[in-house]
């Protein structure tokens, strides 16, 4: 079973933001408790533990970044630790080294709670921005509040912020964000833009933006807006927290279509109920066009992907061709502590007797297609983005490989040959959470060297993918009616 850490990190970010919005008293109390700092030797000991945990657990940690280069970088980080540091500043030093491994599942959890303890009412840059790995690297999308008058043209290119070139900012964000592709790293990392501005450049309350306009290059000075002020000034209709449901259905009656907004592959019992009622309704309403929106889906439980695919497949199927597994102490501890593990079973005994460090390759048998009365047999569209990661990318690859529908958007952030199924542990001194891949998955239809995402059938900017698909359905409907 493949699992993902990314949506957990993002959910933590949203939870912390929610507390900041709802309770200034909470912020004040936390701000009084300054983060603990750790002795340099103890931090270096944690680095040694981190390297050992990764090498003992990961099937091939240096598949993209050479071991000698990794060791050289680790030694360089140790040399920089000359005074006590908190976990936030320790993270700033060690995270770029982990990122170079290019495995989005092998990562340290971002110490967000410490950041918001230090800065309980952080400032926001007062503009909405679009980020790209290609020029223009940053472009203006409008103010963050409707009552702000900012004369930068919409889609205008931002050349620098506080004299730091946009390309430098983009590269620095990607250096601080783990992931297999640049698009994913930038898309995910830019979700924490204010944190990066503060931690990387100490920018937090005033911004000088240099931008290109029809009249040449211009500069504008903007004051930051604190979280407290932002939440007081934003329109009331925007203040309700967004739905946290991992999946929801919306009917588009005029097109005889439906949209499933699928945010994460989690909570299997709830999904099974959702899927049964959803596809029964689609059959009852004779809906013949379905859009599955995975643009914000960071993955989760691949068993849910299997259950989802049963509603579309025409024969027996699988998401994965094979998996390479490494056995280790940490992997056995996770298996032992899993609530669903039967410690009296033969499988448990076999697992515990595996030699630590041994690697096995397992070919996946086909999954027998279920007999479902509410199977969907209409047109299927799957929307993707650089945020489509882990199990969400695996599901997309199965749809693509078995030719079950059309993929629309941008290449998935998750790869079709990728590491995953995380082992979670903690560094002994700082207690920072570390996740490590212990499996290498080959998706169905993938070649040995296919370290790439799923490439859509119709490649469009992911923000425009839903509109593009609805327009496509409208055109089909017009042609049919004529």
C-alpha positions in Angstrom: 0.0 0.0 0.0 1.4 3.4 -1.0 1.0 6.3 1.3 2.0 10.0 1.2 3.3 12.5 3.7 2.6 15.7 1.7 -1.1 16.2 2.5 -0.3 15.7 6.2 2.1 18.6 6.1 -0.4 20.8 4.2 -3.2 19.9 6.7 -0.9 20.8 9.6 -0.3 24.2 7.9 -4.0 24.7 7.5 -4.7 23.7 11.1 -2.1 26.1 12.5 -3.5 28.9 10.3 -7.0 28.2 11.6 -5.8 28.5 15.2 -4.0 31.8 14.4 -7.2 33.2 12.9 -9.5 32.0 15.7 -7.5 32.7 18.8 -5.2 35.6 19.4 -4.9 34.5 23.0 -3.5 31.2 21.8 -0.9 33.1 19.8 0.1 35.3 22.8 0.6 32.3 25.1 2.7 30.4 22.5 4.8 33.5 21.8 5.9 33.6 25.4 7.5 30.1 25.1 10.6 30.7 23.1 11.7 27.6 21.1 14.3 25.4 22.7 17.8 25.5 21.3 20.0 22.5 21.0 23.8 22.1 21.6 25.8 21.9 18.4 27.1 18.4 19.2 23.6 17.1 19.8 22.4 18.5 16.5 25.3 16.8 14.7 24.4 13.6 16.5 20.8 14.0 15.1 22.4 14.4 11.6 24.2 11.1 12.0 21.0 9.4 13.1 19.2 10.9 10.1 21.8 9.5 7.7 21.7 6.1 9.3 17.9 5.9 9.4 17.8 6.7 5.7 20.5 4.3 4.6 19.1 1.5 6.7 15.5 1.9 5.5 15.5 3.3 1.9 15.9 0.9 -1.0 18.2 3.2 -2.9 18.6 6.7 -1.4 21.4 7.7 -3.8 19.6 6.8 -7.1 19.7 10.4 -8.3 22.3 12.1 -6.0 25.7 10.4 -5.5 26.5 9.2 -2.0 29.9 11.0 -1.9 28.2 14.3 -2.8 25.6 13.7 -0.1 28.2 13.0 2.5 30.2 16.1 1.5 27.0 18.2 1.9 26.3 16.6 5.3 29.9 17.5 6.4 29.4 21.0 5.2 26.2 21.4 7.3 28.0 20.1 10.4 30.7 22.7 9.9 28.1 25.5 9.9 26.6 24.4 13.2 28.8 26.4 15.6 26.2 27.6 18.1 22.9 26.3 19.7 20.0 26.3 17.2 16.3 25.8 17.4 14.7 23.1 15.2 13.5 25.8 12.8 17.0 27.1 12.0 18.4 23.5 12.1 15.8 22.6 9.5 16.9 25.5 7.3 20.4 24.0 7.2 19.6 20.3 6.7 16.5 20.3 4.5 18.3 21.4 1.3 20.5 18.4 1.6 17.5 16.0 1.9 15.9 17.8 -1.1 18.8 16.8 -3.3 17.8 13.1 -2.9 14.8 14.0 -5.0 12.4 11.7 -3.1 9.3 13.6 -2.0 8.5 10.9 0.6 11.9 11.1 2.3 11.8 14.3 4.2 11.8 16.1 7.5 8.5 17.6 8.6 8.5 21.4 8.4 8.6 22.9 11.9 5.5 25.1 11.3 4.4 25.3 14.9 7.8 26.8 15.9 7.6 29.3 13.1 4.2 30.5 14.3 5.4 30.5 17.9 8.2 32.9 17.0 5.9 35.0 14.7 2.4 34.7 16.0 1.0 37.4 13.8 3.1 37.2 10.6 2.8 39.6 7.7 1.5 38.7 4.3 2.8 40.2 1.0 -0.4 42.1 -0.2 -0.4 40.6 -3.7 -1.5 37.3 -5.2 1.3 35.7 -7.2 1.7 33.0 -9.8 4.9 31.0 -9.7 6.6 29.2 -12.6 9.8 27.2 -13.2 10.1 29.1 -16.5 10.2 32.8 -17.3 8.2 34.8 -16.2 9.1 33.2 -12.8 6.6 35.3 -10.8 3.6 37.2 -12.2 1.0 39.4 -10.5 -2.5 38.1 -10.2 -4.2 40.8 -8.1 -4.3 42.2 -4.6 -5.1 39.8 -1.6 -7.9 42.2 -0.5 -10.4 43.8 -2.8 -10.0 47.3 -1.2 -6.3 47.4 -2.1 -5.4 49.6 -5.1 -2.2 48.2 -6.6 -1.2 49.5 -10.0 0.7 46.5 -11.2 -1.0 45.1 -14.4 -2.6 41.6 -14.0 -0.2 38.9 -15.3 2.5 41.5 -15.2 6.0 40.1 -14.6 7.5 40.5 -11.2 11.3 41.0 -11.7 12.3 41.1 -8.0 11.1 41.5 -4.5 13.3 43.6 -2.2 16.0 43.5 -4.9 16.1 39.7 -4.9 15.6 38.4 -8.4 12.5 36.3 -9.0 14.5 33.5 -10.5 16.6 33.4 -7.3 13.4 33.2 -5.2 12.0 30.4 -7.3 15.2 28.4 -7.1 15.5 29.0 -3.3 12.0 27.8 -2.7 12.6 24.6 -4.7 15.9 24.0 -2.7 13.7 23.9 0.5 11.0 21.6 -0.9 11.3 17.9 -1.3 9.8 16.3 -4.4 10.5 14.4 -7.6 9.8 17.2 -10.0 10.6 20.9 -10.1 6.9 21.7 -10.9 5.7 19.9 -7.8 8.4 21.3 -5.6 7.6 24.9 -6.6 3.8 24.4 -6.5 4.0 22.9 -3.0 6.8 25.1 -1.7 5.1 28.3 -2.8 2.2 27.4 -0.5 4.5 28.5 2.3 5.7 31.7 0.5 5.6 33.9 3.6 7.6 31.5 5.6 10.3 31.3 3.0 10.5 35.1 2.6 11.0 35.4 6.3 13.4 32.5 6.8 15.5 32.9 3.7 15.6 36.7 3.4 14.2 38.1 6.6 11.4 39.9 4.6 8.2 40.2 6.5 6.6 43.6 6.7 7.6 45.8 3.8 8.1 44.9 0.2 9.7 46.7 -2.8 8.4 45.1 -5.9 10.1 45.7 -9.3 7.8 44.8 -12.2 7.6 45.1 -16.0 4.8 47.3 -17.4 3.9 48.8 -20.8 5.8 51.9 -19.7 9.0 50.0 -18.8 10.4 48.7 -15.6 8.8 50.2 -12.4 9.1 49.9 -8.7 6.4 50.0 -6.0 6.7 49.9 -2.2 4.0 48.0 -0.4 3.3 47.5 3.3 2.7 44.0 4.6 -0.6 43.0 6.1 -0.6 41.1 9.3 -2.7 37.9 9.6 -4.9 39.6 12.2 -5.6 42.6 9.9 -6.1 40.4 6.9 -8.8 38.3 8.6 -10.5 41.4 9.9 -10.6 43.1 6.4 -11.3 40.2 4.1 -14.9 39.9 2.7 -17.2 38.1 5.1 -18.2 35.5 2.5 -14.6 34.4 2.3 -14.3 34.0 6.1 -16.0 30.6 6.3 -13.4 27.9 6.3 -13.4 25.7 3.2 -14.8 22.3 3.3 -12.3 19.8 4.6 -14.2 16.8 3.1 -11.7 14.7 1.1 -14.2 14.1 -1.7 -17.4 15.8 -2.8 -19.8 15.6 -5.7 -21.3 18.4 -7.8 -23.8 17.8 -10.6 -23.8 20.0 -13.8 -27.3 19.4 -15.0 -27.0 21.5 -18.1 -24.2 19.3 -19.5 -25.5 16.0 -18.0 -22.2 15.9 -16.2 -20.8 15.6 -12.7 -17.6 16.7 -11.0 -15.9 14.8 -8.1 -13.6 17.1 -6.3 -11.1 14.5 -4.9 -8.7 16.2 -2.4 -7.0 13.1 -0.8 -7.2 9.3 -0.8 -8.0 8.9 2.8 -10.6 7.3 5.2 -11.5 4.1 3.2 -14.8 3.3 5.0 -16.1 6.8 4.3 -14.9 6.6 0.7 -16.7 3.3 0.1 -20.0 4.8 1.3 -19.4 8.0 -0.8 -18.5 6.0 -3.9 -21.5 3.7 -3.7 -24.0 6.5 -3.2 -22.3 8.7 -5.8 -22.2 6.2 -8.6 -25.8 5.0 -7.8 -26.9 8.6 -8.2 -25.0 9.0 -11.5 -26.6 5.9 -12.8 -30.1 6.9 -11.6 -29.7 10.4 -13.1 -28.2 8.9 -16.3 -25.1 11.2 -16.1 -22.8 10.2 -18.9 -19.8 12.6 -18.3 -17.7 12.6 -15.2 -14.8 14.9 -14.2 -12.5 13.8 -11.4 -10.5 16.8 -10.1 -7.2 15.6 -8.7 -5.4 19.0 -9.0 -5.0 19.4 -5.3 -4.7 15.8 -4.4 -1.4 14.9 -2.7 -2.1 11.2 -2.4 -2.8 8.9 0.5 -4.0 5.3 0.6 -3.6 3.3 -2.6 -6.2 0.8 -1.5 -8.8 3.6 -2.0 -7.4 4.1 -5.6 -8.1 0.4 -6.2 -11.7 0.7 -5.0 -12.2 3.8 -7.1 -10.9 2.1 -10.2 -13.4 -0.7 -9.9 -16.1 1.7 -11.0 -14.3 2.3 -14.4 -12.3 -0.8 -15.4 -13.5 -3.2 -18.1 -11.4 -6.1 -16.9 -9.0 -7.3 -14.2 -6.4 -4.6 -13.4 -3.6 -3.3 -11.3 -2.0 0.0 -10.4 1.5 -1.4 -10.0 3.5 -3.9 -12.0 6.0 -4.6 -9.2 7.4 -3.2 -6.0 11.0 -3.4 -4.6 10.9 -3.6 -0.8 13.7 -3.1 1.7 13.4 -4.7 5.2 14.8 -2.8 8.2 14.3 -2.3 11.9 12.2 0.7 11.4 10.0 -1.0 8.8 9.4 -4.0 11.2 8.6 -1.6 14.1 5.9 0.1 11.9 4.5 -3.3 10.9 4.5 -4.5 14.5 2.8 -1.4 15.9 0.1 -1.3 13.1 -3.3 -1.8 14.8 -4.3 -4.1 11.9 -1.4 -6.4 12.3 -2.1 -10.0 13.5 0.9 -10.9 15.5 -0.1 -14.5 15.5 -0.2 -14.9 11.8 2.3 -16.6 9.5 2.8 -13.4 7.6 3.8 -11.6 10.7 6.4 -14.3 11.5 7.8 -14.2 8.0 8.1 -10.4 8.1 9.9 -10.4 11.5 12.4 -13.0 10.3 13.5 -11.1 7.2 17.1 -10.0 7.4 17.5 -6.3 8.0 18.9 -4.7 4.9 17.6 -7.4 2.5 15.7 -6.4 -0.6 13.0 -8.3 -2.4 11.1 -7.7 -5.6 7.4 -8.6 -5.8 5.4 -8.9 -9.0 1.8 -7.7 -8.4 -1.0 -10.1 -9.4 -4.0 -8.6 -11.2 -6.9 -7.5 -9.1 -10.2 -9.2 -10.0 -12.7 -6.7 -11.2 -15.8 -6.5 -8.9 -19.3 -7.0 -10.2 -20.9 -3.6 -9.7 -24.4 -2.7 -10.7 -23.5 1.1 -10.6 -20.3 1.0 -12.7 -19.8 4.2 -14.7 -19.5 3.7 -18.5 -19.7 7.3 -19.8 -17.0 9.8 -20.7 -14.3 10.2 -18.0 -12.0 13.2 -17.5 -9.2 13.4 -14.9 -7.7 16.8 -14.0 -4.1 16.9 -12.9 -1.5 19.4 -11.8 2.0 19.4 -10.2 0.1 18.9 -6.9 -1.2 15.5 -8.1 1.1 13.3 -6.1 1.7 9.8 -4.9 -1.5 7.7 -4.9 -3.3 10.4 -6.9 -0.7 10.1 -9.7 -0.8 6.3 -9.5 -4.6 6.4 -10.0 -4.1 8.8 -13.0 -1.5 6.5 -14.6 -4.0 3.5 -14.3 -6.7 5.6 -16.0 -4.2 6.6 -18.7 -2.7 3.1 -19.2 -6.0 1.3 -19.5 -7.5 4.0 -21.7 -10.4 4.6 -19.4 -10.6 8.3 -19.8 -8.8 11.6 -20.9 -6.2 13.3 -18.6 -6.3 17.1 -18.7 -4.0 19.6 -17.1 -0.3 19.5 -16.3 2.1 16.6 -15.7 1.6 15.0 -12.3 4.0 15.8 -9.5 4.1 12.2 -8.6 6.1 9.9 -10.9 5.1 6.6 -12.4 8.3 5.0 -11.1 8.7 6.3 -7.6 9.6 5.6 -4.0 6.9 5.6 -1.4 5.2 3.8 1.5 6.7 5.9 4.2 8.2 4.8 7.5 7.9 7.5 10.1 10.4 8.0 12.9 11.9 10.8 15.0 15.4 12.2 15.4 16.6 11.2 18.9 17.5 14.7 20.2 15.2 17.2 18.5 12.3 14.8 18.1 11.8 16.1 14.5 9.6 13.9 12.4 11.4 12.1 9.6 9.7 10.1 6.9 11.5 7.6 4.7 10.5 5.6 1.7 11.0 1.9 2.0 9.4 0.7 -1.3 10.1 1.5 -5.0 7.0 1.2 -7.0 6.7 0.6 -10.8 3.3 1.7 -12.0 1.4 -0.3 -14.5 2.8 0.5 -18.0 6.0 2.1 -16.7 9.4 1.3 -18.0 12.4 0.8 -15.7 13.7 4.4 -16.3 10.3 6.2 -16.3 11.1 8.6 -13.5 8.5 11.1 -14.8 4.9 12.1 -14.1 1.8 11.2 -16.0 1.7 13.4 -19.1 -1.9 14.6 -19.9 -3.6 13.9 -23.2 -4.6 17.6 -23.2 -1.8 19.7 -21.7 -3.2 23.0 -20.4 -2.3 25.3 -17.4 -3.7 23.4 -14.4 -5.7 26.4 -13.2 -7.6 26.3 -16.5 -8.1 22.6 -16.7 -11.7 22.5 -15.4 -12.8 25.3 -17.7 -11.1 23.7 -20.6 -12.9 20.4 -19.9 -16.3 22.0 -19.5 -15.8 23.9 -22.7 -14.8 20.6 -24.4 -18.0 19.0 -23.2 -20.1 22.0 -24.3 -18.6 21.7 -27.8 -19.3 18.0 -28.0 -22.9 18.7 -26.9 -23.3 21.4 -29.6 -22.0 19.1 -32.3 -24.3 16.3 -31.2 -27.3 18.6 -31.1 -26.6 19.9 -34.6 
